[in-house]
Amino acid sequence: MSVPRSVRNNNPGNILRTNIAWEGLQAQDAMTPEQQAEERFCVFAAPKWGFRALARDLNAKWHRGLHSVRQIMAVYAPSNENDTGAYVAAVCRMMGVGPDDPLQLDDRAQLASLCRAIAVHEAGGWVFSDDDLAEGVRLALELPTMLV
């Protein structure tokens, strides 16, 4: 059985590579051959850093005015790459919220809940540790904002 990409890359949200120099990215020379072959998605040194990046990305979207799961997922998982409707439904079911309910992503528990739901959807189940999730969200909300 193959390991899900999100697990292999310590990237619970399958965040795409961009020009963002996320804190906690894995150094090329420390990557496994499978990680070195990754062309589309970020590879993090540990899951907590992947959760930190996911939480910062989601929190930034929320601060830009995307206040519901439906609004966030339209940007996070656009329909040209995902079945966004199914993604929204799955995330809402896991979080216990409606697709248009306002979220409070400056609330650690709600941000962690959204990160967990995305990680479950991306990996096909909960395969990360609760400690890595909690530490990633803590780092996202507490590290200086000058660090990406």
C-alpha positions as CSV (number, residue, x, y, z in Angstrom):
1,M,0.0,0.0,0.0
2,S,1.4,3.4,-0.9
3,V,1.8,6.2,1.6
4,P,-0.4,9.2,0.9
5,R,1.4,12.2,-0.6
6,S,0.5,14.4,2.3
7,V,2.1,11.9,4.8
8,R,5.2,11.3,2.7
9,N,5.7,15.1,2.4
10,N,4.7,16.0,6.0
11,N,2.2,18.3,4.3
12,P,-1.2,17.5,5.7
13,G,-3.0,20.1,3.5
14,N,-1.1,19.2,0.3
15,I,0.0,22.8,0.0
16,L,1.3,23.5,-3.5
17,R,4.8,24.8,-4.1
18,T,4.8,28.6,-4.6
19,N,7.2,31.4,-4.1
20,I,6.4,31.3,-0.3
21,A,9.4,30.2,1.7
22,W,7.4,28.5,4.4
23,E,9.1,28.0,7.8
24,G,10.0,24.3,8.2
25,L,10.5,23.3,4.6
26,Q,12.7,20.3,4.3
27,A,16.2,20.9,2.9
28,Q,16.8,19.3,-0.5
29,D,19.7,17.2,0.8
30,A,17.7,15.9,3.7
31,M,14.8,14.7,1.5
32,T,14.1,11.1,0.7
33,P,14.3,10.1,-3.0
34,E,10.5,10.2,-3.2
35,Q,10.4,13.7,-1.7
36,Q,13.1,14.9,-4.0
37,A,10.9,13.7,-6.9
38,E,8.0,15.9,-5.7
39,E,7.3,18.6,-8.3
40,R,4.0,20.1,-7.2
41,F,3.8,20.1,-3.4
42,C,5.8,21.4,-0.5
43,V,7.9,19.0,1.5
44,F,8.2,19.9,5.2
45,A,10.8,18.7,7.7
46,A,8.0,17.4,10.1
47,P,4.2,17.3,10.2
48,K,4.0,20.1,12.7
49,W,5.5,22.5,10.1
50,G,3.0,21.3,7.5
51,F,0.2,21.9,9.9
52,R,1.7,25.4,10.7
53,A,1.7,26.3,7.0
54,L,-1.8,25.0,6.5
55,A,-3.1,26.9,9.6
56,R,-1.3,30.1,8.5
57,D,-2.7,29.8,5.0
58,L,-6.3,29.2,6.3
59,N,-6.0,32.0,8.9
60,A,-4.8,34.4,6.2
61,K,-7.7,33.6,3.9
62,W,-10.1,34.2,6.9
63,H,-8.4,37.6,7.6
64,R,-8.9,38.5,3.9
65,G,-12.7,38.1,4.3
66,L,-13.3,34.4,3.5
67,H,-15.3,33.5,6.5
68,S,-17.0,30.2,5.7
69,V,-15.9,26.7,4.7
70,R,-17.5,27.3,1.2
71,Q,-15.7,30.6,0.7
72,I,-12.3,29.2,1.9
73,M,-12.5,26.0,-0.1
74,A,-13.4,27.8,-3.3
75,V,-9.9,29.2,-3.1
76,Y,-8.1,26.5,-1.3
77,A,-9.5,23.6,-3.4
78,P,-10.7,25.2,-6.6
79,S,-13.1,23.3,-8.9
80,N,-10.5,23.2,-11.7
81,E,-8.4,20.8,-9.5
82,N,-11.0,19.3,-7.0
83,D,-14.6,18.3,-6.6
84,T,-15.0,21.4,-4.4
85,G,-18.6,20.7,-3.5
86,A,-17.7,17.2,-2.2
87,Y,-14.7,18.7,-0.4
88,V,-16.9,21.4,1.3
89,A,-19.5,18.7,2.3
90,A,-16.8,16.4,3.8
91,V,-15.1,19.2,5.7
92,C,-18.4,20.6,7.1
93,R,-19.5,17.1,8.2
94,M,-16.2,16.6,10.0
95,M,-16.3,20.0,11.7
96,G,-20.1,20.0,12.4
97,V,-20.7,23.3,10.7
98,G,-22.8,24.4,7.7
99,P,-21.0,25.4,4.5
100,D,-21.9,29.1,5.0
101,D,-21.6,29.3,8.8
102,P,-19.2,32.0,9.8
103,L,-15.9,30.6,11.1
104,Q,-13.6,32.1,13.8
105,L,-10.2,31.1,12.6
106,D,-8.4,33.2,15.3
107,D,-9.9,30.6,17.6
108,R,-7.3,27.8,18.1
109,A,-9.9,25.0,18.4
110,Q,-11.8,26.0,15.3
111,L,-8.7,26.5,13.3
112,A,-7.4,23.0,14.4
113,S,-10.8,21.5,13.5
114,L,-10.6,22.9,10.0
115,C,-6.9,21.7,9.6
116,R,-7.9,18.2,10.8
117,A,-10.8,18.0,8.4
118,I,-8.6,19.0,5.5
119,A,-5.8,16.6,6.5
120,V,-8.4,13.8,6.7
121,H,-9.8,14.6,3.3
122,E,-6.3,14.8,1.7
123,A,-5.0,11.6,3.3
124,G,-8.2,9.6,3.3
125,G,-8.2,9.3,7.1
126,W,-6.6,10.7,10.2
127,V,-3.0,9.5,9.9
128,F,-1.2,12.4,11.7
129,S,-0.8,12.9,15.5
130,D,-2.9,15.2,17.6
131,D,0.3,16.6,19.1
132,D,1.6,17.6,15.6
133,L,-1.7,19.3,14.8
134,A,-1.8,21.2,18.1
135,E,1.8,22.3,17.8
136,G,1.4,23.4,14.2
137,V,-1.7,25.5,15.0
138,R,0.1,26.9,18.1
139,L,3.1,27.9,15.9
140,A,0.9,29.4,13.3
141,L,-0.8,31.7,15.8
142,E,2.2,32.5,18.0
143,L,5.3,32.7,15.8
144,P,6.2,36.2,14.7
145,T,4.2,37.3,11.7
146,M,7.4,38.1,9.7
147,L,8.0,34.4,9.4
148,V,6.0,32.7,6.7
